[in-house]
Amino acid sequence: LGAAVRARSEQASELASLRADLSAERSAAGSLRAQRRRELAQLQEAELRVEQLSEELGALRADSQERVRVLEGRIADMEEAEQKRVALEEALAAAGPPPDAPPVAVIAAP
């Protein structure tokens, strides 16, 4: 009878230990689930932010490409104007000095 009581007591003690372990594991699992939910929410926020930043980047790239196109057009216009100026200077230099003309006040009116 004493051995049966001792075995029963040991079983009860082991059962209590197992219940305590189970309770601790359940608590840890609950904490892990809560942590997982928080991390999932953070991941979703991060993915949304990445999407927003990608859209902003695309808009900035398009805007910068438009600015580059406008600036390249201005540069081309300036280069064309410079070529015309140089050609005009060369033409004036090739024509030589203007012929001597009497002062305007000397010319008689008809």
Secondary structure, DSSP 8 states (H G I E B T S, - for coil): -HHHHHHHHHHHHHHHHHHHHHHHHHHHHHHHHHHHHHHHHHHHHHHHHHHHHHHHHHHHHHHHHHHHHHHHHHHHHHHHHHHHHHHHHHHHHHH-S------GGGS---
